[in-house]
Amino acid sequence: MKRRARLGGVCGAVAATFVLLVGLPAADFDFSVVEARARALAAQPYVAPPENLPAWMQKLDYDGHRNISFVPDHAWWAKEKLPFRVQFFHPGWLFKSPVKVNEVVAGQVQPIPYSPALFNYGKLKPGAVPADLGFAGLRIHYPLVLPDDELAVFLGASYFRAVGRGLHYGLSARGLAVDTGEPSPEEFPRFDEFWLVRPAPGAAAVTLFALLNSPSVAGAYRFEIKPGDETLVTVQAALYFRRHPAVVGLAPLTSMFLHGENTGWSKNDFRPEVHDSDGLLLHNGTGEWLWRPLSNPAATRVSSFSEKSPRGFGLLQRDRDLAHYEDLEANYHLRPSAWVEPLGDWGAGAVRLLEIPTPDETNDNIVACWVPANLPPIGQPLNFSYRLHWMGKSSAHPPGAYVMSTRQSAVLGKPTQRRFVVDFGGLPFEGPPRDVRVKLSVGEGAKAVTPAGIQALKPLGVWRVVFDLEPDGTGRPVELRCYLQEGKDSLSETWSHLWNP
């Protein structure tokens, strides 16, 4: 603890220098300060962050980097006995350009300096390090269930992720996606600097700011993280562009889908399903709910859902049945869903879904984001806010029935046809008999050979829709849509599927 006190003294000295650099009184620190930094950065040519690691850090591989662990007793705010505590990641391996981390106390900025004393190096023998090295990233701890549970992580480019109570890490969010799914190389903006606001004793939320930078754009971000059964992350952002990329993706979510019930059981995997998320859910401006099952396609594909003033979208892990995964190491049944709730009117644009082939579960191959139809002129900000819901049992459900599973099979004796089986849950069986019907739409490239049928399977708690398709032989991808009706009333969300015959 004495070592911690000496580090704090260094922080105070550097803080005074920082205040002079920004030319503002210390008490004036807020989002506007970070935004001014972003605006000034965007007005200058982009300068890539230096890879100034000592040689011994540059040589670290995956195993070597994992040997380095943060000493929990040195967690930031542990001394103050606050419910939120912060630990830091060590530079090295993939993280060759350290980031700066500051603390904001009563409006005053205090840089948090790197020190070898904060880390346990195991079998490694660390060499010399520069005093201003910085960190690879940070993680926030909070007693969701146990005293030292992790709540959120900010590590690598602009990636961050969080969990609700009782969940395990899964999909990630990003600050921004640039040229995702385009023929040109994707650009990965990164958070170069963070400011952690020291919470008051007993605070229910923690706040941090971040400065984003890349060849195309600089931006200011504010994150307010409120833990719970459903952890809420409220994001405020202001972007300043150096140039307009082909695609700008706001509120991007990144996930993994290897195989599931809609793709068939893998011949090379004992587990029936392997994925962090099983579908994209969209609540559009007209009130329609749409569900698109995810896939591991044979070739990269991009789907775009044009919208105006979206009410929300997200990548969800709807299937919570352990028996469908049979993996207590990966705990896919406990991976969180992430739901983006726009705050304010986001105007016209599209939800963009990118699906990339992957041979294994180590690659994030799914991206979903909002692509605005128009960007502001160079020099003017793009301001937007949203709330991210990190949840287990989804609160982002349509008011009626929802898709529980999607399956395909061959049709006996008809080798050119394909059978689809879509199960809807959330529609009660009680009361008088219901006249539930199916509204099916088949796009160009195939036709339905028989009318879609529906059956109530009470033991399974689902309404099962079955239909057979005959492709036209062109090999074109076929857009499929269906939903449940009773009279003129819609009873369910819309199932949307892209079929490659």
Secondary structure, 3 states (H helix, E strand, C coil): CHHHHHHHHHHHHHHHHHHHHHCCCHHHCCHHHHHHHHHHHHCCCCCCCCCCCCHHHHCCCHHHHHCCEECHHHCECCCCCCCCEEEEECCECCECCCEEEEEEECCEEEECCCCHHHEECCCCCCCCCCCCCCECEEEEECCCCCCCCEEEEEECCCEEEECCCCCCCCCEEECEEECCCCCCCCECCEEEEEEEECCCCCCCCEEEEEEEECCCEEEEEEEEEECCCCEEEEEEEEEEECCCCCCEEEEEEEECEEECCCCCCCCCCCCCCEECCCEEEEECCCCCEEEEECCCCCCCEEEEEEEECCCEEEEECCCCCHHHCCCCCCCHHHCCEEEEEEECCCCEEEEEEEECCCCCCCCCCEEEEEEECCCCCCCCCEEEEEEEEEECCCCCCCCCEEEEEEEEEECCCCCCCEEEEEEEECCCCCCCCCCCEEEEEECCCEEECCCCEEEEEHHHCEEEEEEEEEECCCCCCEEEEEEEEECCEECECEEEEEECC
